[in-house]
Amino acid sequence: MIPWRLAPIAILAAPLASACGAGAGDGSAQEAVETVALPDADIAPDEAAALEAQVAALYADPFAVDTLNPPLPMTAELAALFAAERAAAEANEGLAPNLDYAWHVDGQDAEITGLAITREPIAPGLVAVIARFENFGEPRTVRYVWAQQGADWRLADIVIGEAEDAMAVTLSESLRTR
């Protein structure tokens, strides 16, 4: 049985691009909890540790991260969305039309404390690496959804906020909005 907070992430598995899609049946999250099994992500411990380290590195110096060009290996689809956002920002004299905040800290500025990095399997070939922290004393959660592509793991999407939070944002959807 999938934990309720993972129900929206399980939707990423089929298809990944519809991360904000509905669950089965009437679309309620509760029904998704009751009907979706959580399979193993099939990730080796050393691979998982490497993904966790890449995410943790974003928080070592939050101000050094270029939020329009994150230093993470991405799927072609996510890389294309970031490239389009960079092009739009350049065309608008540096103002990002959709991505106007530091998504990795869920804010405009950062004072990160209490960082904890964990991971949760989503489906075979999909795993979420979760950064939980406080930014200026406010709890924040950012889920980095990784997809296995051949022998490599690539960042496929980023979900900002807890699933039960009405303000949760799926970054790929935000980047698609024009």
Summary of the structure (lengths in Angstrom):
residues: 178
radius of gyration: 15.9
end to end distance: 36.7
largest distance: 48.5
contacts: 527
relative contact order: 0.20
helix: 34%
strand: 27%
